[in-house]
């Protein structure tokens, strides 16, 4: 039985670099991973070509796309984006992906965050010409690989379809989505009420102790990824006082985190640690002991302009 996310992927931060040892215990579905490059088959056309921020394609899958407005439509006017904000849609309930949707392009997705059973996601794609431009959906279990459904938690692939063709709509739409994930209940198992996905784990029911450990660790992992381990902003320092030394795990998460974080990064991480403690750890604190394992906090030093673990 898999007891912790960190049994699959031990996360450590040494000299500001994210390192994983071992292999993930769940495999990808046929259409898994980061959203597809929707510009590959449908290159940017017309006036959009002269506004790089409006190009709905990118080569660095780890870099967030330009989210010019929370929700609305943008066009390119003499090389400058012109945007019309719109009211963001309310929470959507996500259903199964339609049959034969494998060929439908996907929106570019960034800044994903799962809180409870809600996915918060910024998307960008062709749209704004009076059509339904973004359609969140999930690949049904029967179309997933056997391996992805044989371990706990089972894995669902979430897609945000962007069926609008650039040849029909020379505009780019932006949308900050809130997507309800309760429909992923068909992926739950007898072991608990967690479902894994390409955007992280979601709670689709009441948590048990194993779920608590897994979810707290998983959500911290995704938050740390957003802060860019290895980037200058993550670890830059002038003196030892710029580097954070201490325990920055939520009370019920497990794993070993070592060095590489400056004080500014910890300040950005702290609200998420507090949220995980309050929403995930605290409700089960009396009946679930912290999972054994992990390591003691290590001290850090400023070495060559970067925070690093002391030898």
C-alpha positions in Angstrom: 0.0 0.0 0.0 1.3 3.5 -0.9 1.3 5.5 2.4 2.7 8.8 1.2 3.3 10.8 -1.8 6.9 10.9 -0.7 7.2 7.1 -1.0 6.7 7.8 -4.7 8.8 10.9 -5.0 11.1 12.1 -2.2 11.4 15.8 -2.5 14.5 17.6 -1.4 15.8 21.1 -1.9 19.6 21.2 -2.1 21.1 24.4 -3.5 17.7 25.4 -4.7 17.2 22.4 -7.1 14.1 20.2 -7.0 15.2 16.6 -7.0 13.2 13.4 -7.1 14.4 9.9 -6.4 12.4 6.9 -7.4 9.6 6.8 -9.9 6.0 7.8 -9.6 3.8 4.8 -8.9 1.0 6.0 -11.2 1.3 6.1 -14.9 -0.2 8.5 -17.3 -3.4 8.0 -19.3 -3.3 8.3 -23.1 -3.9 12.0 -22.9 -2.1 13.0 -19.8 0.4 15.6 -18.8 0.6 19.3 -19.6 -1.9 20.8 -22.1 -1.1 20.3 -25.7 0.5 23.1 -27.7 -2.7 24.3 -29.5 -0.6 26.4 -31.8 1.2 23.5 -33.4 -1.6 22.5 -35.8 -3.2 25.9 -35.9 -0.5 28.6 -36.1 -1.3 32.1 -35.0 -3.0 34.0 -37.9 -3.8 37.5 -38.8 -3.2 40.4 -36.4 -2.4 38.1 -33.5 1.0 37.2 -34.9 2.3 40.7 -34.0 1.3 40.4 -30.3 3.5 37.7 -28.5 1.4 37.8 -25.3 -1.7 36.7 -27.3 0.0 33.8 -29.0 -1.8 30.7 -27.6 1.2 28.5 -27.8 4.5 28.2 -25.9 7.6 26.1 -25.9 8.4 26.1 -22.1 5.8 24.0 -20.5 7.0 25.0 -17.0 6.6 28.7 -17.6 3.2 30.3 -16.9 1.5 31.9 -19.9 0.7 35.6 -20.0 -2.7 36.0 -18.2 -3.4 39.6 -19.3 -6.9 39.7 -17.7 -8.7 37.4 -15.3 -11.6 36.8 -17.8 -12.3 38.3 -21.2 -11.2 38.7 -24.7 -8.1 40.4 -26.3 -7.3 41.4 -29.9 -4.1 42.8 -31.3 -4.1 46.5 -32.4 -1.0 47.8 -34.1 1.2 45.3 -32.2 -0.4 46.0 -28.8 -3.0 43.8 -27.0 -6.4 45.4 -26.5 -8.5 43.6 -23.9 -12.2 43.7 -23.0 -12.7 42.3 -19.5 -15.8 40.1 -18.8 -17.3 38.7 -15.7 -15.8 35.4 -14.7 -18.2 32.4 -14.9 -19.4 30.7 -11.7 -18.2 27.3 -10.6 -18.6 24.7 -13.3 -19.3 21.0 -12.7 -17.0 19.0 -14.9 -18.3 16.0 -16.9 -16.7 13.3 -19.0 -14.9 14.3 -22.2 -17.1 13.8 -25.3 -16.4 10.8 -27.6 -13.8 11.5 -30.3 -12.4 14.5 -28.4 -8.8 13.4 -28.6 -8.4 15.6 -31.7 -9.8 18.7 -30.1 -7.1 21.2 -29.1 -6.7 22.1 -25.4 -6.4 25.5 -23.9 -3.1 26.5 -22.3 -3.4 26.1 -18.5 -1.4 27.8 -15.7 -1.5 28.5 -12.0 -3.5 25.5 -11.1 -4.5 25.0 -7.5 -6.8 22.4 -6.0 -8.5 23.3 -2.7 -10.8 20.6 -1.3 -12.8 19.4 -4.4 -12.4 22.6 -6.4 -9.8 23.2 -9.1 -8.8 26.8 -9.7 -7.2 27.2 -13.1 -6.3 30.0 -15.5 -6.7 29.2 -19.1 -5.9 30.9 -22.4 -7.0 30.0 -26.0 -8.7 31.1 -29.2 -12.1 32.6 -28.5 -14.4 35.5 -28.0 -16.4 35.2 -31.1 -19.7 34.1 -29.5 -18.9 30.4 -29.1 -18.2 28.2 -26.1 -14.4 28.4 -26.1 -13.4 26.4 -23.0 -14.9 23.0 -22.0 -13.4 21.4 -18.9 -13.8 17.6 -18.9 -12.1 14.4 -17.7 -11.1 11.2 -19.5 -13.3 8.4 -18.3 -11.8 5.5 -16.3 -12.4 3.0 -19.1 -10.2 5.0 -21.4 -7.4 5.1 -18.8 -4.4 2.7 -18.6 -4.8 -0.2 -16.3 -1.7 0.9 -14.3 -3.2 4.3 -13.6 -6.2 2.7 -12.0 -4.5 -0.1 -10.1 -2.8 2.0 -7.3 -4.2 4.4 -4.8 -5.2 7.1 -5.4 -6.4 6.4 -8.9 -5.6 8.9 -11.5 -7.9 11.1 -13.7 -6.8 13.2 -16.6 -8.4 16.6 -16.7 -8.6 18.5 -20.0 -9.8 22.0 -20.9 -10.9 21.7 -24.5 -10.6 24.7 -26.8 -12.6 23.9 -29.9 -12.5 27.4 -31.4 -10.5 27.5 -34.6 -8.1 30.4 -35.1 -9.3 30.6 -38.8 -12.8 31.4 -37.5 -11.8 33.7 -34.6 -8.9 36.0 -34.7 -9.1 36.7 -30.9 -7.7 35.2 -27.7 -9.9 34.5 -24.7 -8.8 34.3 -21.0 -10.7 32.6 -18.3 -10.1 32.1 -14.6 -12.0 28.8 -14.0 -13.4 27.3 -10.8 -14.1 23.6 -11.6 -16.0 21.3 -9.3 -14.3 17.9 -9.0 -17.0 15.9 -7.2 -17.7 14.1 -10.5 -14.4 12.4 -10.2 -16.1 10.1 -7.6 -16.0 7.3 -10.2 -12.2 7.2 -9.7 -12.4 6.7 -5.9 -11.6 3.3 -4.4 -12.3 1.4 -1.2 -8.9 2.7 0.2 -10.1 6.3 0.6 -11.6 9.4 -1.0 -8.6 10.9 -2.9 -8.3 11.1 -6.7 -5.1 12.0 -8.3 -4.9 14.1 -11.5 -2.5 16.0 -13.8 -3.2 19.1 -11.6 -2.8 17.4 -8.2 -4.9 15.4 -5.8 -8.5 16.2 -4.9 -10.6 15.2 -2.0 -14.0 13.8 -3.2 -15.2 12.7 0.2 -14.3 12.5 3.9 -10.5 11.9 4.5 -8.9 9.1 6.5 -5.4 9.4 8.0 -3.7 8.1 4.9 -5.6 10.6 2.7 -4.6 13.4 5.1 -0.9 12.5 4.8 -1.1 12.2 1.0 -3.1 15.3 0.4 -1.1 17.6 2.6 2.2 16.5 1.1 0.8 16.7 -2.5 -0.5 20.2 -2.1 2.7 21.4 -0.5 4.7 19.8 -3.4 2.6 21.7 -6.0 2.9 25.0 -4.2 6.7 24.6 -4.0 6.8 23.9 -7.8 5.0 27.2 -8.4 7.6 29.1 -6.5 10.3 27.9 -9.0 13.0 25.8 -7.2 16.3 26.7 -8.8 15.2 30.2 -9.8 17.1 33.3 -8.6 14.0 34.5 -6.7 13.7 31.2 -4.8 17.2 31.1 -3.4 19.0 34.5 -4.0 20.8 36.0 -1.0 23.4 38.4 0.1 24.0 37.2 3.7 23.1 34.2 5.8 20.2 36.2 7.3 18.5 36.2 3.9 18.2 32.4 4.0 15.3 30.6 5.8 16.2 28.0 8.4 13.4 26.0 10.1 10.5 23.7 9.7 8.4 24.5 6.7 6.3 21.4 6.5 2.6 21.4 7.4 2.0 19.5 10.7 0.6 16.4 8.9 2.8 16.3 5.8 5.8 14.0 5.4 9.0 14.1 3.6 12.4 15.8 3.8 13.1 19.3 2.7 16.7 20.6 2.9 18.0 24.1 2.4 17.8 26.3 -0.6 15.0 28.6 0.3 15.3 32.3 1.1 13.2 34.3 3.5 11.1 35.9 0.7 10.2 32.4 -0.7 9.2 31.2 2.7 7.0 34.3 3.2 5.2 33.4 -0.1 4.9 29.7 1.0 3.7 30.4 4.6 0.0 31.2 3.8 -0.3 27.8 2.0 1.3 26.0 4.9 -1.2 27.6 7.2 -4.1 26.7 4.9 -3.0 23.1 4.7 -2.7 22.9 8.4 -6.1 24.4 9.0 -8.1 22.7 6.3 -6.4 19.3 6.0 -4.4 18.6 9.2 -6.4 20.1 12.0 -9.8 18.2 11.4 -8.0 14.8 11.9 -5.3 15.9 14.4 -6.8 14.0 17.4 -7.2 10.7 15.6 -4.2 10.7 13.2 -0.6 11.0 14.4 1.9 12.6 12.0 3.3 10.0 9.6 6.7 8.7 10.8 9.7 9.5 8.7 11.1 12.7 7.2 14.1 14.5 8.6 15.0 17.3 11.0 15.1 20.9 9.6 18.6 21.8 8.5 20.3 25.1 8.7 21.2 27.1 5.6 23.9 29.5 4.5 24.4 32.0 1.7 27.0 30.6 -0.6 27.9 32.3 -3.9 24.7 34.4 -3.8 22.4 31.4 -3.2 20.9 29.9 -0.1 22.2 26.3 0.4 22.2 23.7 3.0 25.1 23.8 5.4 27.5 20.9 4.9 
